[in-house]
Amino acid sequence: MRCLFIVPSLRRAGAETQVVALVNGLAARGHEVHLLTFERHLDQAGRLHERVHHHVARRRWKFDFGYTREIARVIDRYGIQLIHTTLQFALLAGWLGRLRARRKPPLVASLHTTVSRNAKEEWQTCLLYRRLLRRCARVIFVCDNQRGYWLSRFPELRDRSWVIHNGIPPERFRRSQFVSAGKTLRDRYGIAEQAVVFGCIAGFRPEKAHDLLLQAFDRIEGDAWLLLAGDGPLKAEMEARASRVGKAARIVFLGQVEDSRPVIAACNATVLASVAVETFSMAMLESMAMEVPVIAPEIGGLPEAVIQGRTGLLFPAGDVSALTERMQRIVDDPDQASDMGEMAQEWVAERFTESQMLARTADLLCQVVEEASAKK
C-alpha cells in the first residue's frame, strides 16, 4: 500500500503523536508511507521512522493554499493509493491537493474533536467539513462517544464511520523504570515524599482551562503541589494568575518537556481540566499506563477510559467545585489513588495499546485500497 498521511504540523500534541505512531508502524510493516506537513512546528520530526518519506510544504500565511500543489505532486509522482488526513483542516488540504492531482485516490479522514470550540468552528463544520466528510471513503473516530455525537448531527456518515481508539505502547510507560526520575524531579523542587502531587501535561490554550485548575488547586487543603508541563499562548497569563493564589509557592511551571514520563512518575494523579475539544487524550493514556490515575472532565471519550472510582475520577466539565472535591479526595486518601492507578494500568494494557490501534488502522486502510482497486 502506498499511502499519504497529511497533518498540519508535528507539534507535541495528542493527534500529532498518534500520526507519528501510525506512519512509523505502517512503514515498519513494509508499506510505502509518505507524510506531508505544512505548518512550522516539527517538534516530533526526529521520531519518524527512517522509511517514512516526510514532505514539508510550508504555508506562508493564513490563506496561502500554494502547498496543495506539493500534495498533488506527491500523489502523482509516487502513485499514492490512499490519502489519510488528521484534523479537519488537513482534510481540506487533502481534498484540494487531490483536486489538483491527476490521480484520485480515496480519502480517509481521522477526526480528533467533538464539540466545536466557538461559533466560527461550528460554522465551518456545518457548511464546509460536513460536505467534505461525505466525500470520504471512511471517517475514523477515536472513541465511541465522539462517533455518537457526530452521527447524531450528521447521520449520513454512519455507513462510512469507524471507531479506532487511540493507543500507546505500554512498554514505554512502565512506572518502575521512572520512579527514580520522578523522585529526582520532586527533590529538585523540594517536594516532600509524603506530599501529594498533581500534574497537568497540556498546552496553555483556552480549551485546556488551566485557570479552572488553578482555582481548584487553591481551594484544596493539605500538603499538595501542582506541576504544569507545556507551553502555549496563555502560559504567561497563567503564570501571572498562579502568582496571585494562596498556594503560589507550590505551583511549578516546568515548560515544554521532552519526556513526560518523569513528570508523571512524580505525581499521585494527573488532571485534565479541559472544557472543549478533549476527545481521547494521549496524555490520559500515558498517565494511566504509568499507574497514575486521571482526574478528567466528562467530555468526549474520556469516560471510556477513566472509569469513576476505578481508574480515575470524573467531574462535570467547567465545575470548579466538583474538580476541587475530586482533587481533595486524592489528598485525603493517596492509597486510593494508588489502587486506581494499578487498575488504570491494567485497563490500558487490555484495551488501548498502540499495536491494537495500528492493526485496526492498517486493516481499514488496506480494505479501502482494495475497494478502490475493484472499482477500476
N, C-alpha and C positions, 0 to 999 in steps of 0.2 A: 504494500500500500504506500502510495506517495501522497502525503498529506501536508497541508499548510495550516499552521496554527497562527492566529492573529490575536494579539493582546496589546493594548495601548502602550504599556510600559512593563518593566521588570522591577518595580519598586517593592519594598518589603511589605507585602500585604497578602491577605489570605488567597484571593483569586489568582494573583500572580504566582504565589508559591505553588498553588495547585497546578498551574500550567507548566511550570518547570518540572514538577514531578511527572506529569503526563508525557511531555515530549522526551524527557530522559528515559522513561520506561519504555515508550514505543520504539525509540532509537535502539535501545539495548536489545529489544526483541527482533531487530532486523528490519524494521520499517524505515523508509526514507522520510525523514521528518524535517520540515522547514518551519522556522519560527520567524514571524515578522513583527517588529515593534516600531512605533512611530512617535513616542514621547521620549523625553530626555532621560528619565530615571531608568537606569540599567543596573541597579544595585545587585541583582541576582544573576547577572550575565556570567559571572565566574563559576556558577554552579552548573551550567549547561554541559551536558554530555558531549564528548568530542565529536560524536557522529551527528549532532544536531546542527543543521545549517541555519545560522542566525543572520537575518537580513534586517538592517536598520535603515528605515526610510523616515528621516526626521521631519516632523511637522513644524513649520517655521512660525506660523501664527494660528490663531483660533480657527479661522475659516479657510485655512490652506488645506486643500484636498489633493495637492500635487502628488503626495505619497501613494495615492491609489494607482498611479502609473507603475510604481515598483511592484505593487501587489499583482497587477496584470502581467507584468514581465515575468515574475516568479511563476505564476500559474502556467503561462505558455512555455517558458524555457524549460521547466522541469517536469512538464506533463503532470501537473497536480491532479489527483483524482478526487480529492475532498478538501473542503475548507472548513476548519473548526474555529469559531470565534468565541472569545471570552469577554463578557461585559457588553452592554448594549451598543456603546459607541464603536466597538470593534466589529459588531455585526454590520453597522452602517458602512464602515470602511471596507469590509469584505465584500459586501454587496456591490458597492461602487467599483471596487477593483475587478470583480467578476464581470461587471457590465463592460469594462474596457478590454477584457481579455477575449481571445478567440475561443479558448476552451471554456466550457461552462460546467465545472464540477459542482456537485451538490454542496449545499451549505448546512452546517450543523451549528446551532447556537447554544452556548452554555451560559445560563443566567445565574447571577450571584446576588440579586437583590430581590426584595419582596415589596414592601410599601415604599412609594416614592418619597424622597426627602422634602420636596417642595412642589409648588404648583407648576413650575417650568418642567420638571422631570415628568410630572403626571401628564402634562400636555404632550410632551414628546412621546411618551409611552403609548398614549391613545391614538395619536394622529400619525405617528411615524413607525415606531418599532412594532406595533401590532401588525401593520401591513408587511413589514419585513419578515416577521416570525412566520407568517402564513406561507412565505416562500421557502422556508427551510424544510429540509428533509426530516430533521429531528430537532427537538428543543430539549436540552438537558437541564433538569433542575437538580439542585444539590441537597434537597431534603423534601420529605413528603408534604410538610406544611406549606412550603413555598409553592409546590406544584398545585396544591389545593387552592391556594389564594389566586394564582394566575388563571387557573381554569374556571374559577367562579366568575371571573371577569371576562375571560376570552375562551369560551368553551370550544371554539373551533380548533383549538390547539390540542385537544385531548388525544386524538389518534396518533399524533407525532411526538407526544411528550413522554419523557423517561426521567426517572429519578436515579441518580448515581451519587450517593453521599460522598462528601469529601473524606479523604483518608490520609493517615500519616504512617510513616514507618516506625512501629513501636520499638524496634531495636535501637533506634537513635535516641529514644527518650526513656531509657532505664534510669530510674531515680538513683540507684546505687552508684552509678558512675559519676554523679554530680553532687553528692552530699557534701564532699569536701569543698567544692567550688561554691556551693551555697553558703557554707559556714564562713568561708573567706569573705564573701560579699557582706554577710552580716557583721563580721568583725571590722571590716573597713569603715562602717558607719556607726560602730559602737552599739549594735543591736544585741541585747542580751539573749542568751539561749532560750529562756523561758518566755520571751516576748512573742506575741502573735503578729505575724507579718502578712499583710495583704499586698498583692501585686496586680498591676494592670499593664498589659502589654498591648498598646494600641496607639495609632496615630492621633495627634491632637487636632481632631476635626469636629465640627459641630455635632454630628450624629453620634459620636462616641461619648458625649455628655460627661466629660471629666468634671465639669462644675458640680453636677449632682453627686458624683463620687466624693468630691472634696467636702461637700456639705454633710454627707452621711458619715464620713470618717471623723469629722469634727464632733459629731454627736455621740460617738460610742465611748464607753467607759472602760478603763483598764489599760494594761501595758500593750499598746498596739502601734504598729508602724505601717506606712504605706509607701511602696516602691512603684514609681511611674516610669515605664520604659517606652521610648518612642519619640518621634519628632512630628512637626506639623505646624500649620499656620496659627494655631491657637496656643502653642506652647508658652510663649511669653506671657500671654494673658492669664493662663492657668498658674504660672509661677507667681504672678502678682497676686492672684486670688489666694493661693496657698499661703503666701507670706502673711496674710491677714487673719488666718484662722488660729484658734487656740492651740492646735497641735502642729503648728508650722514646723517646729524643730524635728518632728517625726515623719515628715513627708520628704521623700528623696526623689529628685528628678534625675534619672540615670541617662537620659538622652537616648539616641539611637544605639541599640546594642546589636553587635554582630551575631551573637549567640544568646538566645533567650533562655536556654536550659539552666545556667547557673542562677538566673533570676527566679525562675520557677522553683528550683530546689531550695531557695532561701525562704519560700513562702509557706504559710499554713493554708492559704486559699488564694485564688486569683479572682478578680472581679471584672465583669463587663457591665458597664452602666448604660450601654447604648440605647437610644430611643428610636432608631431607624436603621435601615439597610442591613443590619446584622442578620445573616441568614443561617449559615452553618460554619461557625468560626473555627479557623485552623488553630488560633491561639487557645481556644477552648479545648480542642482535642489534644494539643500538646501538653497542656496543664494536666488533663485527666490521665494521659498516658504516663505522666511522671508522679502519679498518685497524689496529686494536689487537686482537691475539689474546686468547683467553679461556682461562684455566685453570679447568676445571669438573669436578664430580663426575659419575660415570657413573650418573645417575639421571634418571628422566623422559625427556624428549625431547632433553636437552642433547646426547647423542651424534649426533643427527640434524643438528646444525649445527656442533658442534665435532668436526671430523674429526682424529683423533690425528696430530700432526706436520705437518698441512697447514693447518688453520685455527685450531689451538689445541692444548691438551694436556688429556688426561683423567686422572683418578685415581679409585680406589675411594672412594666416599663414606665420610667419617669416618676415613680413613687419613692421619694427620698426616705420617708418614714419606714416603709417596708424594707428598703435596702439597708437602712440603719439597723433594723431588727435582725436581718439575716447576718450582717457582719458581727453584731453583738453576740449572736448565738455562737459564732466561731470563737470569739474571745472568751466567752464563758465556758465553753466545752471543747477545747482543742483536740481532745481524744476522739470526739465525734467526727471532727474534720478528718482525722487520720483514718478512721473507719470508712468514711465516704470516699477518701482518696483511693483506698485499696479496691473498693467496688468500681470506681471510675476507671481504674487501670484495666480491670477485667472486662468492662463494658466496651472500651475502645478496642482492645485486642480481639474481641469477639466480632465486632460489627463495623468498625471504622478504620480499617487498615489501608495503607497505600496500595498494597498488592491487590486487594479487592476492588478498589477504585479503578486501578489500571486495567485489570482483566475485564471488567464490565464495560469500560470505555472502549478498549480495543475491539471487543466483540461487536459493540454497537457500530463503531466506525466501519469495520470490515463489512458488516451487513449492509450499510448504506452504499458502500462502493460496489458491492455485488449487485444490489438493486439497480444502481445507475448503469452498470455494465449490461445488465439483462435488458434494459430498455433501448439500447443502441441497436 
